[in-house]
Amino acid sequence: MNAFLEALGISFRRDARSRGPRINKLDGQLDREQKPRGEYYDDA
């Protein structure tokens, strides 16, 4: 999943309230934190 999302340049996070996946804003704080670690989908 991470390789696919990396190719698209999209990162996701798990919404704290609904627990559903949410797309991070392009160049947003979480986007900038996750991409260098290679975590394009954060399931935490």
Secondary structure, DSSP 8 states (H G I E B T S, - for coil): -HHHHHHHT--EEE-TTT--EEE--TT-HHHHHHHHHT-SEE--
